[in-house]
Amino acid sequence: MSTNYTLTYSEGAKGWPSFYSYYPEWILAMNQYLYTFKGGNLWKHNVNEARNNYYGVQGVSTITGVFNQEPTTQKLFKTIEIETDDPWNCTLTSDLGSGYMDADFFELKEGSYFSYIRRQANKDNFSLRSTQGIGSIINTSVNGTSVTLSFGFKVGSMISIGDVAFHKLGASVVEIGPITSISENRKSITITGENIPDGSYVLYIKNSVAESYGTLGYYLQFTLQNSSTTAVELFNIDTEVFKSAP
């Protein structure tokens, strides 16, 4: 099913910069006001208190753009900085990955909102740096819905509560569950999940919200969304980016 849009032309840009989700039957500009007809009714625009509201339906402002400097260089995009008076939800897509930031992830610093790029939940890529191997377990014990995996060595300092553990099963990698505790000697971890065979090889992926490794790619497409009913200004969006060095 096709979606209808209303386009606006900018004399300054000499182009069509904006797409509006409202779809009137007729548009008329008169006495410095914009009027439209919808369902046989006449509507006067820019006079109601609620922004993003057309014909009694509340909408969402959406802006999509691309960071594409040095398009032949593989890059690591680490952060998003937005010059605005209100934080926006942000989703990101590149040729090699994806990421997101909820509006409440942004921190106001020196007049701009700043956030690290988080990995999308349930979009695990085992080839990225957020995946780390632990090793083979020597035994397991089950207590209700929890299973404790014991190793013959310390699991290291990088693994944390909230990370998600997996085990190798033939050619597949199968999720066990989130890590809920780590023993004091760091030789065992407890996971909410099902038991697995002794000798299984275990690996883990860092928590998607806590992890801020960024997004790899030759380019990065961003989409900002704001559903505020009051006026919001957006001046600029920027990213902190490095050349990837695998």
C-alpha positions, 0 to 999 in steps of 0.5 A: 500500500502506497503512502501519500505525502505533502511536499514543500518547495524552498526558494532558498534551497531551490528544491523540495526539502520536506515531506509532511505526513498530513495529506490535505485535499486542497491547499491555499495561502492567504493573508500570511496563513496556510489553509487546507481542506480535509474531509470537507472541512476548512483548517487553519495552520500554525494557530493551535498550541500542539505541534506535530498535530494535523487534523486532530492526529498527533504525528512525529517529526522525522529527519534522515541524513547520511554521514559519508566523508571519505566514502572509500575508507572504513570507519568507526562511528563512536558518538552522536552530537545534536545541537538542539533544545530537546533530545531526539530518538536516533536510529543508525544504519551502516553497510556493516552494522546498526545502532541506536540512542533513545532520547534519554541516553543523551547528556547535555554538554556545553549546549549540545546533546551527546551520546555514545552509539549503542548496539541494537538489541537482538542483532548480534554480530559475533564478528564484532569486538563486543563478542569475546570467548571465555572457554570450555566449562568443566562442570555445571549445576542447576538451581531452578531457572539458574545454571552455574558454569564452572571453569578451570581458570578465571574468566577475566575482568571484561565479562560483566553482569548483564552480558549475554552468554552463548555456547557453541553447538556444532556449527551454530552459536546458541544463546544460554541467557543473561549473566546474573552473577560472577563468583568471587574467585571469577571461576564460575558464572551464573546464568538465567537459562537452560543447562548445557553439556560439560565441555561446551565452549562458552562466549559472551556478548556485552550488554547492548545498552552498556556497550558503546563500541560504535558502528562500523561502516563506510557510511552511516545513515541516521534517523532522528525522531521527536514526538514533542507537542511543543516547538523544538529547534534542531540546528546541527548533527555531528558524529565522532568518527575514526578510521577503523584499524582491525 
